[in-house]
């Protein structure tokens, strides 16, 4: 084919009316060979396309197609010769120029304008990677910023990418604030399981942007803003509005009606981009009306510090911040200004080492307390002791008070609640106090999650308790758990009759049976194999008789009256290492579904000794109940604290500290 097209070109000398077509046909045939590695001389291909473009200047009917052909060749050149700096540099300069020419051919209202802007932003951003000029990022940003509403998900990726890159150069946390806001706007506009949400998650998690921005705010002593930024960039899979009084369904119907009206008024005419802009305007109008109502001024806006401080109404929340710039903590008190505690001898590298130490020592502990004591001593001395000093000295938080830990990044993989000096006092034979002696610790994935749980607790129903256990598993789900049946029996004996306890086990403990029990009981005890899926965390699962119950199954349920869940299974509170701030694990899934108080596990659970902790926990939960009283899920953290202390002689340290409390 190339030979034939070459013969045609030879018959079309300079000045021939069909020379441009002959040049294009030959160049296109050679480009097809180049893409298949049959032909290597890309320079001759681009030269042919350039000559054809010169013969088809602006105003010529084939001018756009000539630009398209040359761009196609330049793109292939960039892909195949990206390691050659000069070629790549020339390609990008020419590519930017040609894409600007294409943009001029697609005025406002043209259906191809969003895609053209998209490609121009790509070219300018690529040029930044060669030159390192901050002006290119500014240009990439300005090219698409005004057009976000036309094609938000795709264009916002280029905006956020440009802002992220600019942040790495300028360290202005305003850039990261806008990244977070843009991604949240994208997430708010998509269903929870929409595949396009992935792109916004990727950008949000890139280099822990919210943590970087928070670090900037901390360095500027703007702690309120740091708390807001940390909340905005974390736990996106479980976000929903704090405006609990708002009946979203009624407003969504009104918005849908407005959208239908705006689309109908278009009369089926006009470009798709105009229709989208009109629809976006209708949404903005309805949202503005909602914000004008009393109590809803921040509807669909990120919560302010004042909104978030409500999470600390029953005890301070400690946010632990880990980024490559600093490691520190921010205490959100019940009232007043947040407090900052720096960890001068800890950085991200130290935390990663500490995380690996715990992983190794837990795996090989075998009851050897000293192996685990070493890293726990570091956690106490370098992290938790400075926090305890501020809580007691400055905030006057008394002993045995409730506190909530909200870890970020690598902190999520460290058992902060188990911090312990393992030392004797300088005078006398008494040991130094550890964290569990001083405070009752709980965890929360975000401040919003804690607020949401409290709001949902305002409406309680008659409690009903289900103990779900599966010792004999389906094929490929693990070995039999011999202690499960005895665990279910001891739970059944302790739970009072006022909770209407039921048991689901054996052949009845199937996937469908377990999901039904989760949805129709306010209290649940789940004893079975738990499996964390590190590659696809939404497929982390509880093993049942036939097939497992996955995290995805759980998050799809809405159980507003659920109160408490005890997950007596392995790895139920361990998230995805690649996106630790998303808190995607089984315990968080139950909390997201409606359970306000959850006990989970950080690593493998030994069912032979777990019974001791389970028994002690439920005995503490019902200890002060009088006839007719209902169990209170807000007392679960204290009951777990007392239970783990009471079984020290029966349960090794690594199996006591495996249990954590999440929520109220």
C-alpha positions in Angstrom: 0.0 0.0 0.0 2.8 2.4 0.9 4.4 1.8 -2.6 1.1 2.5 -4.3 0.6 5.7 -2.4 4.2 6.7 -3.2 3.5 6.2 -6.9 0.4 8.4 -6.6 2.4 11.2 -4.9 5.1 11.0 -7.6 2.3 11.8 -10.1 1.3 14.9 -8.0 4.2 17.4 -8.2 4.2 20.7 -6.3 1.2 22.8 -7.5 -0.9 19.8 -8.3 -4.5 20.2 -7.0 -4.5 16.7 -5.4 -1.0 16.8 -3.9 -2.4 17.4 -0.3 -4.6 14.3 -0.6 -1.7 12.3 -1.9 0.6 13.4 0.9 -2.0 12.6 3.5 -2.7 9.1 2.1 1.0 8.2 2.0 1.6 9.6 5.5 -1.4 7.8 6.9 -0.3 4.5 5.4 3.2 4.9 6.8 1.8 5.9 10.3 -0.2 2.6 10.4 3.1 0.8 9.7 4.8 2.8 12.4 2.2 2.0 15.0 2.7 -1.7 14.2 6.5 -1.4 14.3 6.8 -2.1 10.6 8.1 1.4 9.8 10.5 3.4 12.0 11.0 6.8 10.3 8.5 9.0 12.1 10.2 12.2 11.0 9.3 11.6 7.4 5.7 10.9 8.4 5.3 14.1 10.3 7.0 16.0 7.5 4.4 14.7 5.0 1.5 15.7 7.3 3.1 19.1 7.8 3.3 19.7 4.1 -0.3 18.6 3.7 -1.4 21.0 6.4 0.5 23.9 4.7 -1.5 23.2 1.5 -4.8 23.3 3.6 -4.5 26.6 5.5 -7.2 28.0 7.8 -10.4 28.4 5.9 -9.8 25.3 3.7 -12.6 22.7 4.3 -10.0 20.0 5.0 -8.0 22.2 7.4 -9.4 20.5 10.6 -8.7 17.0 9.3 -5.1 18.0 8.4 -4.6 19.2 11.9 -6.0 15.9 13.2 -3.7 13.8 11.1 -0.6 15.7 12.2 -1.6 15.5 15.9 -2.1 11.8 15.6 1.4 11.4 14.3 2.8 13.6 17.0 1.0 11.6 19.7 2.4 8.4 18.4 5.8 9.9 18.3 5.5 11.0 21.9 4.3 7.6 23.0 7.1 5.6 21.3 10.0 8.0 21.9 9.1 9.4 25.3 12.7 8.7 26.5 14.2 11.1 24.0 14.0 14.5 25.5 14.4 16.5 22.4 11.7 14.7 20.4 9.3 14.8 23.3 10.0 18.5 23.8 9.4 19.4 20.2 6.3 17.2 20.1 4.7 19.0 23.1 5.4 22.5 21.8 3.9 21.7 18.4 1.1 19.7 20.0 0.1 22.6 22.3 0.0 25.0 19.3 -2.1 22.6 17.1 -4.5 21.9 19.9 -5.0 25.7 20.3 -5.8 25.9 16.6 -8.4 23.1 17.0 -9.9 25.0 20.0 -10.5 28.0 17.8 -12.4 25.7 15.5 -14.7 24.7 18.4 -16.4 27.9 19.7 -18.6 28.0 22.8 -21.6 25.8 22.3 -19.8 23.4 20.0 -20.3 19.8 21.2 -16.6 19.0 20.7 -15.3 22.0 22.8 -15.1 20.0 26.1 -13.0 17.3 24.5 -10.8 19.9 22.8 -10.2 21.6 26.1 -9.5 18.3 27.7 -6.8 17.5 25.1 -5.3 21.0 25.3 -5.0 20.7 29.1 -3.2 17.3 28.6 -0.7 18.8 26.2 0.1 21.8 28.4 0.4 19.6 31.5 2.8 17.3 29.5 4.9 20.3 28.5 5.2 21.1 32.2 6.8 17.7 32.8 9.5 18.5 30.4 10.2 22.2 31.2 9.1 22.3 34.8 7.7 25.8 34.2 5.1 26.7 36.8 3.4 28.9 34.1 2.4 25.8 32.2 0.5 24.6 35.2 -1.3 27.9 35.5 -2.2 27.7 31.8 -3.5 24.1 32.2 -5.5 25.2 35.1 -7.1 28.3 33.4 -7.8 26.3 30.2 -10.4 24.1 31.8 -11.4 25.8 35.1 -14.2 27.8 33.6 -15.6 24.8 31.8 -15.9 22.3 34.6 -19.7 22.2 34.6 -19.7 21.0 31.0 -18.0 17.7 31.6 -17.0 17.7 35.2 -15.5 14.3 36.0 -13.0 14.2 33.1 -12.0 17.9 33.1 -11.8 18.1 36.9 -9.0 15.5 36.7 -6.8 17.8 34.7 -7.6 20.7 37.0 -6.9 18.7 40.1 -3.7 17.3 38.6 -2.5 20.8 37.7 -3.3 22.0 41.2 -1.5 19.0 42.8 1.6 19.6 40.7 1.5 23.3 41.5 1.2 22.5 45.2 4.4 20.5 45.1 6.2 23.5 43.7 4.6 26.4 45.8 3.3 24.6 48.9 0.2 26.9 48.9 -2.5 24.9 50.6 -5.2 26.8 48.8 -4.4 24.6 45.8 -5.1 21.5 47.7 -8.2 22.9 49.2 -9.6 23.4 45.7 -8.6 19.8 44.7 -10.6 18.5 47.7 -13.6 20.7 46.9 -13.6 19.7 43.2 -13.3 16.0 44.0 -16.1 16.2 46.5 -18.3 18.0 44.0 -17.7 15.1 41.6 -18.4 12.5 44.4 -21.6 14.3 45.5 -22.9 14.2 41.9 -22.4 10.4 41.5 -24.1 7.4 43.1 -22.1 5.7 45.8 -21.0 2.7 43.5 -20.7 4.7 40.2 -17.4 3.6 38.5 -16.5 7.2 37.8 -16.1 7.8 41.5 -12.8 5.9 41.2 -11.1 8.9 39.5 -12.0 11.3 42.2 -10.8 8.8 44.8 -7.4 8.5 43.0 -6.9 12.3 43.0 -8.0 12.6 46.7 -5.6 10.0 47.8 -2.7 11.2 45.7 0.1 11.9 48.1 -2.4 12.2 50.9 -3.4 15.6 49.7 -5.6 16.5 52.7 -2.7 15.6 55.0 -0.4 17.8 53.0 -2.8 20.7 53.1 -3.4 20.1 56.8 0.3 20.2 57.4 0.5 23.5 55.6 -2.4 24.9 57.8 -0.7 23.6 60.9 2.5 25.4 60.0 0.5 28.6 59.6 -1.1 27.9 63.0 -4.5 27.6 61.4 -5.7 24.6 63.3 -9.4 25.1 62.6 -8.7 25.0 58.9 -6.4 22.0 59.3 -9.3 20.0 61.0 -11.7 21.0 58.2 -9.2 19.9 55.5 -8.5 16.6 57.2 -12.2 15.9 57.3 -12.8 16.9 53.7 -10.1 14.6 52.3 -10.8 11.4 54.3 -13.4 8.6 54.4 -15.1 9.6 51.1 -16.8 6.2 50.7 -18.9 6.9 53.8 -19.7 10.6 53.4 -23.2 11.9 53.7 -24.6 15.3 54.9 -24.5 16.3 58.5 -27.9 18.0 58.0 -29.8 15.2 59.6 -33.0 17.1 59.8 -33.1 17.4 56.0 -35.4 14.9 54.3 -33.2 14.4 51.3 -35.8 12.4 49.4 -38.2 15.3 49.2 -35.5 17.7 48.1 -34.2 15.2 45.5 -37.7 15.0 44.0 -37.8 18.7 43.8 -34.4 18.9 42.1 -35.4 16.1 39.7 -38.5 18.0 38.8 -36.5 21.2 38.2 -34.1 19.3 36.0 -37.0 17.8 34.0 -38.5 21.3 33.6 -35.2 22.8 32.5 -34.6 20.0 29.9 -38.2 20.2 28.7 -37.9 24.0 28.2 -35.0 23.4 25.9 -37.5 21.9 23.5 -35.1 19.3 22.2 -33.0 21.9 20.5 -29.5 23.2 21.1 -26.2 21.5 21.8 -25.6 18.9 24.5 -23.2 21.3 26.3 -25.8 24.0 26.4 -28.3 21.5 27.9 -25.8 20.4 30.5 -25.1 24.0 31.4 -28.8 24.8 31.8 -29.3 21.6 33.9 -26.3 22.6 36.1 -27.8 26.0 36.6 -31.1 24.5 37.7 -29.3 22.4 40.3 -27.5 25.5 41.6 -30.8 27.3 41.9 -32.5 24.6 43.9 -29.4 24.2 46.2 -29.3 28.0 46.7 -33.0 27.8 47.8 -32.2 25.0 50.3 -29.3 27.0 51.7 -31.6 29.9 52.4 -33.6 27.8 54.8 -32.8 28.1 58.5 -30.3 25.5 59.6 -29.2 24.5 56.1 -26.8 27.3 55.2 -24.0 24.7 54.6 -26.1 22.2 52.6 -23.8 20.2 50.3 -20.8 22.2 51.6 -18.0 20.8 53.6 -18.6 21.0 57.4 -17.0 23.9 59.2 -14.9 23.5 62.4 -17.9 24.5 64.5 -19.9 21.7 62.8 -17.2 19.2 63.4 -16.5 20.1 67.0 -19.9 18.6 67.9 -18.2 15.2 67.6 -16.3 16.0 70.8 -19.4 16.7 72.9 -18.8 13.6 75.1 -15.0 13.7 75.1 -12.1 15.1 73.0 -11.2 13.7 69.6 -7.5 13.3 68.8 -6.7 13.5 65.1 -3.2 12.0 64.4 -1.7 13.5 61.3 1.1 11.8 59.3 2.5 13.3 56.2 5.9 13.6 54.7 6.2 17.1 56.1 5.3 16.4 59.7 3.8 14.0 62.2 1.7 15.5 65.0 -1.8 15.5 66.6 -4.6 17.9 66.8 -7.0 17.7 69.8 -10.5 18.8 69.1 -11.9 19.6 72.7 -15.4 19.7 73.8 -15.3 23.5 73.6 -12.7 26.1 72.7 -9.9 26.1 70.3 -8.1 23.0 69.0 -4.7 22.1 70.4 -1.6 21.0 68.5 0.9 18.5 69.8 4.1 17.9 67.7 6.1 14.7 67.8 9.6 16.0 67.3 11.3 12.6 67.2 8.8 11.0 64.8 8.5 11.3 61.1 6.8 9.2 58.4 9.8 6.9 58.0 9.8 6.2 61.7 6.1 5.4 61.6 6.6 3.0 58.7 9.3 1.2 60.7 7.0 1.0 63.7 4.2 -0.4 61.6 6.5 -3.1 60.2 7.7 -3.9 63.7 4.2 -4.5 64.9 3.3 -6.6 61.9 6.4 -8.8 62.4 6.1 -9.1 66.2 2.4 -9.8 66.2 2.9 -12.5 63.6 5.7 -14.2 65.7 4.7 -13.2 69.2 3.6 -16.6 70.5 2.9 -15.2 74.0 6.3 -13.4 74.2 5.2 -10.1 75.8 8.6 -8.4 75.5 8.6 -8.6 71.7 5.4 -6.5 71.5 6.3 -4.3 74.5 9.2 -2.6 72.7 7.2 -1.0 69.9 4.3 -0.2 72.4 6.8 1.6 74.6 7.7 3.8 71.6 4.1 4.5 70.9 3.6 5.6 74.5 6.8 7.7 74.9 6.8 9.5 71.5 3.1 9.7 70.6 0.5 9.1 73.3 2.3 10.5 76.4 2.6 14.0 75.0 -1.1 13.8 74.1 -2.1 12.6 77.6 0.0 15.5 79.2 -2.0 18.1 77.2 -5.3 16.4 78.0 -4.7 16.3 81.7 -2.7 19.5 82.2 -4.3 21.9 79.8 -7.8 20.5 79.1 -8.4 19.0 82.5 -9.8 15.8 81.1 -10.1 13.5 84.1 -9.0 9.9 84.5 -11.3 7.2 83.1 -12.9 9.7 80.7 -13.8 8.8 77.1 -11.5 9.9 74.3 -11.7 9.2 70.6 -8.7 8.5 68.3 -8.9 9.5 64.7 -5.7 8.3 63.0 -4.7 9.1 59.4 -2.2 7.5 57.0 0.3 5.2 58.7 -1.2 5.9 62.1 -4.2 3.7 61.1 -1.9 0.6 61.2 -0.5 1.3 64.7 -2.4 0.1 67.9 -2.4 3.5 69.6 -5.0 2.3 72.2 -2.5 -0.2 73.6 0.3 2.3 74.2 2.2 1.3 77.4 5.5 2.3 79.0 6.0 -1.2 80.6 8.1 0.5 83.3 8.1 0.6 87.1 7.9 3.9 88.9 11.1 5.4 90.0 10.0 5.2 93.7 8.2 2.1 94.9 7.1 -1.1 93.3 4.1 0.2 91.4 4.1 0.2 87.6 3.7 3.3 85.5 0.2 3.9 84.2 -0.6 3.1 80.5 -3.2 4.6 78.2 -5.9 2.1 79.1 -5.4 2.9 82.8 -5.9 6.6 82.2 -8.6 6.8 79.5 -11.3 4.7 77.8 -10.3 4.8 74.1 -12.4 4.5 71.1 -11.7 5.0 67.4 -13.6 7.0 64.8 -12.8 7.0 61.0 -13.9 10.6 60.8 -15.6 13.3 63.0 -18.6 13.2 60.7 -19.1 9.5 61.3 -19.2 10.1 65.0 -21.7 13.0 64.7 -23.9 10.9 62.4 -24.0 8.0 64.8 -25.1 10.3 67.7 -27.8 11.9 65.5 -29.2 8.4 64.6 -29.2 7.4 68.3 -31.9 10.0 69.1 -34.4 7.4 67.9 -34.2 4.0 69.6 -36.4 1.0 69.2 -36.9 -2.1 71.4 -33.7 -4.0 71.3 -33.3 -7.4 69.7 -30.1 -9.4 69.8 -28.8 -12.0 67.2 -25.7 -14.2 67.7 -24.5 -15.4 64.3 -21.8 -18.0 64.2 -20.4 -20.4 61.6 -17.8 -23.0 62.5 -18.4 -25.4 59.5 -17.6 -23.4 56.4 -18.3 -23.8 52.7 -15.6 -25.0 50.3 -12.5 -22.8 50.2 -13.5 -20.5 53.0 -11.1 -21.8 55.7 -10.7 -24.3 58.4 -13.3 -25.2 61.0 -13.5 -23.1 64.1 -14.0 -25.4 67.0 -14.7 -22.7 69.7 -17.5 -20.9 67.8 -20.4 -22.9 69.2 -19.3 -22.5 72.8 -18.9 -18.8 72.2 -22.4 -18.5 70.9 -23.7 -20.4 73.9 -22.0 -18.3 76.5 -23.3 -15.1 74.8 -26.8 -16.5 74.7 -26.7 -17.2 78.5 -25.4 -13.7 79.4 -27.7 -11.6 77.2 -30.9 -10.6 79.1 -34.3 -11.7 78.0 -35.3 -8.1 77.4 -33.1 -8.2 74.3 -35.0 -11.1 72.8 -31.8 -13.0 72.0 -31.7 -15.5 69.0 -28.9 -17.7 67.6 -28.1 -18.4 64.0 -25.6 -21.1 63.4 -24.8 -24.3 61.4 -26.9 -24.7 58.2 -28.9 -21.6 59.0 -25.9 -19.3 59.0 -25.8 -18.7 55.3 -25.1 -15.5 53.4 -28.8 -14.7 53.1 -29.5 -15.7 56.7 -26.7 -13.5 58.0 -27.7 -10.5 56.0 -31.3 -10.9 57.1 -30.2 -11.0 60.8 -28.0 -8.0 60.4 -30.9 -6.0 58.9 -33.5 -7.0 61.4 -31.6 -6.9 64.8 -30.3 -3.9 66.7 -27.5 -5.9 68.4 -25.4 -8.5 66.6 -22.6 -10.8 67.7 -20.8 -12.3 64.7 -18.3 -15.2 65.3 -16.8 -16.7 62.2 -13.8 -16.5 59.8 -13.0 -12.9 58.7 -10.9 -12.2 55.6 -9.4 -8.9 54.5 -9.0 -8.6 50.8 -6.0 -6.3 50.3 -6.4 -6.1 46.5 -10.2 -5.4 46.5 -11.2 -4.2 50.0 -14.9 -4.1 49.2 -14.7 -7.9 48.9 -13.4 -8.4 52.4 -15.8 -10.9 53.9 -17.3 -13.0 56.7 -17.3 -16.7 55.9 -20.7 -18.4 56.0 -22.0 -21.9 55.2 -22.6 -21.4 51.5 -20.9 -18.2 50.4 -19.4 -15.2 52.2 -21.0 -12.0 53.3 -18.8 -9.2 51.7 -18.2 -5.7 52.7 -20.1 -4.6 49.6 -23.1 -6.6 50.7 -23.0 -4.8 54.0 -22.6 -1.3 52.7 -25.5 -1.7 50.4 -27.8 -2.2 53.4 -29.4 0.7 55.3 -30.1 -0.2 58.9 -31.0 3.0 60.7 -32.1 1.4 64.0 -29.0 -0.8 64.4 -27.0 -0.1 67.5 -24.1 -2.5 68.3 -22.0 -5.2 66.6 -19.3 -7.4 68.1 -17.2 -8.8 65.3 -15.4 -11.8 66.8 -13.5 -12.6 63.6 -10.0 -11.9 62.2 -9.0 -8.7 60.5 -12.4 -6.9 60.8 -10.9 -3.4 61.4 -8.0 -3.4 59.0 -8.3 -1.2 55.9 -6.7 -1.0 52.5 -3.0 -0.2 52.9 -3.0 1.7 49.6 -5.8 4.0 50.8 -5.7 3.9 54.6 -7.7 7.1 55.0 -10.7 5.6 53.3 -11.2 3.2 56.2 -12.6 0.5 54.0 -13.0 -2.5 56.3 -15.7 -4.7 57.7 -16.2 -2.8 60.9 -16.5 0.5 59.1 -19.0 -1.1 56.7 -21.3 -2.0 59.6 -20.9 1.5 61.0 -21.7 3.0 57.6 -24.8 0.8 57.4 -26.2 2.1 60.7 -24.5 0.4 63.6 -23.4 3.1 66.0 -21.0 1.1 68.1 -18.8 -1.7 66.8 -16.0 -3.9 68.2 -13.6 -5.1 65.6 -10.2 -6.7 65.4 -6.8 -5.5 64.0 -5.3 -8.8 63.1 -5.7 -12.6 63.4 -7.9 -13.8 66.3 -7.3 -16.9 68.3 -10.7 -18.3 68.8 -9.4 -20.6 71.6 -8.8 -17.5 73.9 -11.3 -15.0 72.4 -14.0 -16.6 74.5 -12.4 -15.1 77.6 -12.6 -11.6 76.3 -16.1 -12.1 74.9 -17.4 -13.5 78.2 -15.9 -10.6 80.2 -17.2 -8.0 77.8 -20.8 -9.1 77.9 -20.7 -9.6 81.7 -19.5 -6.0 82.0 -22.3 -4.8 79.7 -25.1 -6.3 81.8 -23.5 -5.9 85.2 -25.5 -2.8 86.3 -28.7 -3.7 84.5 -31.9 -3.9 86.5 -35.0 -5.8 85.6 -36.5 -4.4 82.4 -33.4 -2.2 81.6 -32.1 -2.1 78.0 -28.5 -2.5 77.2 -26.7 0.7 76.2 -24.3 0.6 73.3 -22.6 3.8 74.4 -21.1 1.7 77.3 -19.4 -0.8 75.0 -16.0 1.0 75.1 -15.9 1.0 78.9 -17.0 -2.6 79.0 -14.2 -3.6 76.5 -11.6 -1.7 78.5 -12.6 -3.5 81.7 -12.8 -6.8 80.0 -9.3 -6.7 78.5 -7.9 -5.7 81.9 -9.7 -8.5 83.7 -8.3 -11.3 81.5 -4.6 -10.4 81.6 -3.7 -13.7 83.2 -5.7 -15.8 80.7 -5.1 -14.0 77.4 -1.7 -13.1 76.0 -1.1 -9.4 75.3 -1.4 -9.6 71.5 -4.8 -11.2 71.8 -6.1 -8.6 74.3 -5.0 -5.6 72.2 -6.4 -7.1 69.0 -9.9 -5.8 70.0 -10.7 -2.1 69.3 -13.9 -0.1 69.8 -15.2 2.1 67.0 -18.0 4.7 67.3 -20.2 5.8 70.3 
